[in-house]
Amino acid sequence: MLRTPESAPARPLIIGHRGASGYRPEHSESAYRLAFELGAEFVEPDIVATSDGVLVVRHENEISGTTDVADHEEFRDRRTTKTVDGQSLTGWFTEDFTWDELSTLRTRERLPKLRPDSAKHDGEEPILRLSDVLGIIDEESERAGREFGVVIEIKHAAYFQAAGLDLVPILIRELLRSGWNERPARLVIESFELGALDRVRESGLRGKLVFLAERIGAPADEPIGDDPKRSYGWYRSDDGLDLLAGRVHGISVAKGDLLRLDALGNAVGPTTLVERAHARGLSVYTWTLRPENRFLNLGFRSSLSPSEWGDWSGEFGMIVESGVDGIFVDHPDLGAQIVAPGFSA
């Protein structure tokens, strides 16, 4: 179940980030099944919508980097430019396709230069709906004889709502239909937009709610109602945590927000964020733990090669020492190693 400060275990929850996305193209069936084999307890699908209101699992609604859509001659005319949460993007967008059309696409590795072994699996698998992922979790739970869980991220909620595809009621209907509303200990809903989480809470949906906070910028739905516009940094302040404590169960932050740096940018220990959040009854989760030098703090890099693995166990260990309740990992086996009793970096 989702960890809470009152019953926090000696180790954090291991969450497979888009499945085992360090080994297989993200959000593919093999990535999700492999995540559980490698030690993940929960997995994290991101949800966006099709033109006919089907929730599909993609990190972004622009899909040229993670599918073969550009190779489909019949979809060439769908290429367009849109502004999503203030960012101009050119490509192909899920909301311009029906599910039947998207089901013809195949997954691709998002970072082929960094993860060539994963890229070898390009084109092997179709993209998935949220309903497919929930079915995989049920199957893997039965196979393993234990109950696995899901962390569902609502992507670009305000953007989709303005486009007439409100993700919140679509998600609620899917969870009610599939019976996942009856599994609150295994269900987490997260979003970078607090307004979306407010609406999920007000619906009476069971499960835990987690607010995602980027390092910089502000949520796309700010300001909410009559409140002033608030940055992600403000939400990590004491005042921000006070507000969140009355509206969500936890906060999920970039790992850099848990690492205290010296003048050279080297991580030297944890910040006070976990301690301050726990004092308000909030769980804390962090993303994304990855072993490649490109993603590690300067002090843990082994070389100038971005794809070479550095001292991942040193960085992961420092983050775990902060007291964090859950870690999002691309390589669930590394997460399992770092939280194992007696593991030494």
C-alpha positions as CSV (number, residue, x, y, z in Angstrom):
1,M,0.0,0.0,0.0
2,L,1.0,3.6,-0.3
3,R,3.3,4.6,2.6
4,T,2.2,7.2,5.1
5,P,4.4,9.0,7.6
6,E,2.6,7.3,10.5
7,S,3.4,3.8,9.2
8,A,6.4,4.5,7.1
9,P,8.5,1.4,6.5
10,A,12.3,1.2,6.9
11,R,12.6,1.4,3.1
12,P,10.7,3.3,0.4
13,L,8.2,1.9,-2.1
14,I,9.7,0.9,-5.4
15,I,7.7,2.4,-8.3
16,G,8.5,1.3,-11.9
17,H,8.6,4.6,-13.8
18,R,6.6,3.9,-17.0
19,G,7.4,0.3,-16.3
20,A,11.0,-0.9,-16.5
21,S,11.7,1.9,-18.9
22,G,15.5,1.5,-18.5
23,Y,15.3,-1.8,-20.3
24,R,12.3,-1.7,-22.6
25,P,10.6,1.1,-24.5
26,E,8.5,3.0,-22.0
27,H,4.8,2.2,-21.4
28,S,5.1,-1.0,-23.4
29,E,3.6,-4.3,-22.1
30,S,7.1,-5.9,-21.7
31,A,8.2,-2.8,-19.7
32,Y,5.4,-3.2,-17.3
33,R,5.7,-7.0,-16.9
34,L,9.5,-6.8,-16.5
35,A,9.1,-4.1,-13.8
36,F,7.3,-6.5,-11.5
37,E,9.8,-9.2,-12.3
38,L,12.6,-6.9,-11.2
39,G,11.1,-5.8,-7.9
40,A,8.7,-3.0,-8.6
41,E,5.7,-2.9,-6.2
42,F,3.8,-0.2,-8.1
43,V,4.1,1.0,-11.7
44,E,3.4,4.4,-13.1
45,P,1.4,4.9,-16.3
46,D,0.9,8.5,-17.7
47,I,-2.5,9.1,-19.2
48,V,-3.6,11.2,-22.2
49,A,-6.7,10.9,-24.4
50,T,-7.7,10.1,-27.9
51,S,-10.3,12.0,-29.9
52,D,-12.9,9.4,-29.0
53,G,-12.2,9.7,-25.3
54,V,-10.0,6.6,-24.7
55,L,-7.2,6.9,-22.1
56,V,-3.9,5.9,-23.7
57,V,-0.6,5.5,-21.9
58,R,2.0,7.9,-23.2
59,H,4.3,10.2,-21.4
60,E,3.1,13.1,-23.6
61,N,0.3,13.6,-26.0
62,E,2.9,14.4,-28.6
63,I,4.0,10.9,-29.7
64,S,6.6,11.2,-32.4
65,G,9.5,10.4,-30.0
66,T,8.0,7.2,-28.6
67,T,6.1,5.6,-31.5
68,D,6.5,5.0,-35.2
69,V,3.7,7.4,-36.2
70,A,6.0,9.4,-38.5
71,D,6.5,6.3,-40.6
72,H,2.8,5.9,-41.3
73,E,2.0,7.5,-44.6
74,E,-1.7,7.6,-43.8
75,F,-1.0,9.9,-40.9
76,R,1.4,12.4,-42.5
77,D,-1.3,15.0,-42.7
78,R,-1.9,14.9,-38.9
79,R,1.5,16.5,-38.2
80,T,0.9,19.9,-36.7
81,T,2.1,22.5,-34.1
82,K,0.3,23.1,-30.8
83,T,1.0,24.9,-27.6
84,V,0.7,22.6,-24.6
85,D,1.0,24.1,-21.2
86,G,2.9,27.1,-22.7
87,Q,5.3,25.1,-24.8
88,S,5.2,25.0,-28.6
89,L,5.4,21.5,-29.9
90,T,5.4,20.1,-33.5
91,G,4.5,16.5,-34.1
92,W,1.6,14.1,-33.8
93,F,-0.9,14.4,-30.9
94,T,-3.1,11.7,-29.4
95,E,-6.2,13.9,-29.4
96,D,-6.1,14.0,-33.2
97,F,-6.5,10.2,-33.5
98,T,-9.1,7.6,-32.6
99,W,-8.1,4.7,-30.5
100,D,-8.5,2.4,-33.5
101,E,-5.9,4.5,-35.4
102,L,-3.5,4.7,-32.5
103,S,-3.7,0.9,-32.0
104,T,-1.8,0.5,-35.3
105,L,1.3,2.2,-34.0
106,R,4.3,0.6,-32.4
107,T,6.4,1.7,-29.5
108,R,10.0,3.1,-29.7
109,E,12.7,3.9,-27.2
110,R,12.7,7.6,-26.3
111,L,16.4,7.7,-25.6
112,P,18.0,5.5,-28.2
113,K,21.5,6.9,-27.9
114,L,21.6,6.4,-24.1
115,R,19.7,3.1,-24.1
116,P,20.6,1.2,-27.3
117,D,19.7,-2.2,-25.8
118,S,16.2,-1.0,-25.2
119,A,16.0,0.5,-28.7
120,K,16.6,-3.0,-30.1
121,H,13.0,-3.6,-29.2
122,D,11.6,-0.8,-31.3
123,G,8.6,-1.7,-33.3
124,E,7.8,-4.9,-31.4
125,E,4.8,-3.8,-29.4
126,P,1.6,-1.7,-29.7
127,I,0.8,1.2,-27.5
128,L,-1.5,0.5,-24.5
129,R,-4.7,1.9,-23.0
130,L,-4.9,2.4,-19.3
131,S,-7.4,-0.5,-19.2
132,D,-4.6,-2.7,-20.7
133,V,-2.1,-1.7,-18.0
134,L,-4.6,-2.3,-15.2
135,G,-5.2,-5.8,-16.7
136,I,-1.5,-6.4,-16.7
137,I,-1.2,-5.5,-13.1
138,D,-4.0,-7.9,-12.2
139,E,-2.4,-10.7,-14.2
140,E,1.1,-10.1,-12.6
141,S,-0.4,-9.9,-9.1
142,E,-2.1,-13.3,-9.6
143,R,1.1,-14.7,-11.1
144,A,3.3,-13.5,-8.2
145,G,0.7,-14.2,-5.5
146,R,0.9,-10.7,-4.1
147,E,-1.0,-7.4,-4.8
148,F,0.8,-4.9,-7.0
149,G,-0.4,-1.3,-7.3
150,V,-0.6,1.6,-9.8
151,V,0.3,5.3,-9.7
152,I,-1.7,7.0,-12.5
153,E,-0.4,10.4,-13.6
154,I,-3.0,12.7,-15.2
155,K,-1.1,14.6,-17.9
156,H,-2.0,18.1,-19.1
157,A,-5.4,18.2,-17.4
158,A,-6.2,21.8,-18.1
159,Y,-5.1,21.5,-21.7
160,F,-7.3,18.5,-22.4
161,Q,-10.2,20.0,-20.5
162,A,-10.1,23.1,-22.7
163,A,-10.0,20.8,-25.8
164,G,-13.2,19.1,-24.7
165,L,-11.5,15.9,-23.4
166,D,-11.7,16.2,-19.6
167,L,-9.4,13.5,-18.3
168,V,-10.8,13.5,-14.7
169,P,-14.3,12.1,-15.4
170,I,-13.0,9.8,-18.1
171,L,-10.5,8.4,-15.5
172,I,-13.1,8.1,-12.8
173,R,-15.4,6.1,-15.1
174,E,-12.6,3.7,-16.1
175,L,-11.6,3.1,-12.5
176,L,-15.2,2.4,-11.5
177,R,-15.8,0.2,-14.5
178,S,-12.6,-1.9,-13.8
179,G,-13.2,-2.2,-10.1
180,W,-10.0,-0.4,-9.2
181,N,-12.0,2.1,-7.1
182,E,-12.4,-0.8,-4.6
183,R,-8.6,-1.2,-4.2
184,P,-7.7,2.1,-2.4
185,A,-4.5,0.7,-0.9
186,R,-3.3,-0.1,-4.4
187,L,-4.4,3.1,-6.2
188,V,-2.6,6.4,-6.4
189,I,-3.6,9.3,-8.6
190,E,-1.0,12.1,-9.2
191,S,-0.8,15.3,-11.2
192,F,1.2,18.4,-11.6
193,E,-2.1,20.3,-11.5
194,L,-3.7,20.6,-8.0
195,G,-7.1,21.5,-9.5
196,A,-7.3,18.1,-11.2
197,L,-6.6,16.4,-7.9
198,D,-9.2,18.5,-6.1
199,R,-11.8,17.3,-8.6
200,V,-10.8,13.6,-8.1
201,R,-11.1,14.1,-4.3
202,E,-14.5,15.8,-4.6
203,S,-15.8,12.9,-6.8
204,G,-15.4,10.5,-3.8
205,L,-13.0,8.2,-5.7
206,R,-11.1,6.1,-3.3
207,G,-7.3,5.9,-3.3
208,K,-4.5,8.3,-2.5
209,L,-3.7,11.7,-4.2
210,V,-0.2,12.9,-4.8
211,F,0.8,16.4,-6.0
212,L,3.7,16.5,-8.4
213,A,6.0,19.5,-8.2
214,E,8.5,20.5,-10.9
215,R,11.7,22.2,-9.8
216,I,10.8,25.5,-11.5
217,G,7.7,27.1,-13.0
218,A,4.1,26.9,-11.9
219,P,1.2,24.5,-12.5
220,A,-0.6,24.9,-15.8
221,D,-3.9,25.4,-14.0
222,E,-2.8,28.2,-11.7
223,P,-4.3,30.3,-10.4
224,I,-7.1,28.0,-9.1
225,G,-10.3,29.8,-8.4
226,D,-9.8,33.1,-6.5
227,D,-6.4,32.0,-5.2
228,P,-3.2,33.8,-6.3
229,K,-0.9,32.2,-8.8
230,R,1.5,29.9,-6.9
231,S,4.8,28.4,-8.2
232,Y,6.1,24.9,-7.6
233,G,8.7,26.4,-5.4
234,W,6.0,27.9,-3.2
235,Y,4.3,24.5,-2.8
236,R,7.6,23.2,-1.3
237,S,7.6,26.0,1.3
238,D,6.1,25.5,4.7
239,D,3.1,27.5,3.6
240,G,2.7,25.4,0.5
241,L,3.0,22.2,2.4
242,D,0.4,23.5,4.9
243,L,-2.0,24.0,2.0
244,L,-1.3,20.6,0.5
245,A,-1.8,18.8,3.8
246,G,-5.5,19.6,3.7
247,R,-6.0,18.5,0.0
248,V,-3.7,15.6,-0.9
249,H,-2.0,12.6,0.8
250,G,1.5,13.3,-0.5
251,I,3.9,15.3,-2.7
252,S,6.2,14.0,-5.4
253,V,9.3,16.0,-6.2
254,A,12.4,15.9,-8.5
255,K,15.3,14.2,-6.8
256,G,17.3,17.4,-6.9
257,D,14.9,18.9,-4.4
258,L,16.0,16.2,-1.9
259,L,19.8,16.8,-2.4
260,R,21.7,19.5,-0.6
261,L,24.6,20.8,-2.7
262,D,28.0,22.4,-2.0
263,A,29.4,25.3,-3.9
264,L,30.6,23.1,-6.7
265,G,27.2,21.5,-7.2
266,N,28.1,18.2,-5.5
267,A,25.4,16.5,-3.4
268,V,26.5,16.4,0.2
269,G,23.4,15.2,2.0
270,P,19.6,15.5,2.1
271,T,17.5,18.7,2.3
272,T,14.8,19.2,5.0
273,L,11.9,18.7,2.6
274,V,11.0,15.2,3.7
275,E,11.2,16.1,7.3
276,R,9.0,19.2,6.8
277,A,6.4,17.3,4.7
278,H,6.3,14.4,7.2
279,A,5.7,16.8,10.0
280,R,2.5,17.8,8.2
281,G,1.4,14.2,7.6
282,L,2.4,14.2,3.9
283,S,4.2,11.3,2.2
284,V,7.1,12.2,-0.1
285,Y,8.0,10.5,-3.4
286,T,10.8,11.4,-5.8
287,W,11.6,11.0,-9.5
288,T,13.5,9.8,-11.4
289,L,16.4,7.6,-10.2
290,R,18.5,6.7,-13.2
291,P,22.0,5.2,-13.3
292,E,23.4,6.9,-16.4
293,N,25.9,9.8,-15.9
294,R,23.6,12.2,-17.8
295,F,21.1,12.0,-15.0
296,L,23.4,11.7,-11.9
297,N,24.5,14.5,-9.7
298,L,28.0,15.8,-10.6
299,G,29.6,14.1,-7.7
300,F,28.4,10.7,-8.7
301,R,29.4,10.7,-12.4
302,S,32.1,8.3,-13.4
303,S,33.1,9.9,-16.7
304,L,32.0,12.4,-19.4
305,S,30.1,9.7,-21.2
306,P,26.4,10.4,-20.7
307,S,25.4,6.8,-21.3
308,E,27.9,5.2,-19.0
309,W,26.6,4.2,-15.6
310,G,28.1,6.2,-12.7
311,D,28.0,5.8,-9.0
312,W,24.2,5.3,-9.0
313,S,24.2,3.4,-5.7
314,G,25.9,6.4,-4.0
315,E,23.3,8.8,-5.2
316,F,20.3,6.5,-4.7
317,G,21.5,5.7,-1.2
318,M,21.7,9.4,-0.3
319,I,18.2,9.9,-1.5
320,V,16.9,6.9,0.5
321,E,18.7,8.3,3.6
322,S,16.5,11.4,3.3
323,G,13.6,9.3,4.6
324,V,11.6,9.4,1.3
325,D,8.6,7.2,1.1
326,G,8.8,6.1,-2.5
327,I,11.2,6.2,-5.4
328,F,10.4,6.2,-9.1
329,V,13.1,4.2,-10.9
330,D,13.6,3.3,-14.6
331,H,15.5,0.2,-13.5
332,P,13.5,-1.5,-10.7
333,D,16.2,-4.0,-10.0
334,L,18.5,-1.2,-8.9
335,G,15.8,0.2,-6.7
336,A,15.3,-3.2,-5.1
337,Q,19.1,-3.5,-4.5
338,I,19.4,-0.1,-2.9
339,V,16.6,-0.8,-0.4
340,A,17.6,-4.4,0.4
341,P,18.7,-5.0,4.0
342,G,22.5,-4.9,4.3
343,F,23.1,-3.4,0.9
344,S,26.3,-1.4,0.8
345,A,26.9,1.2,-1.9
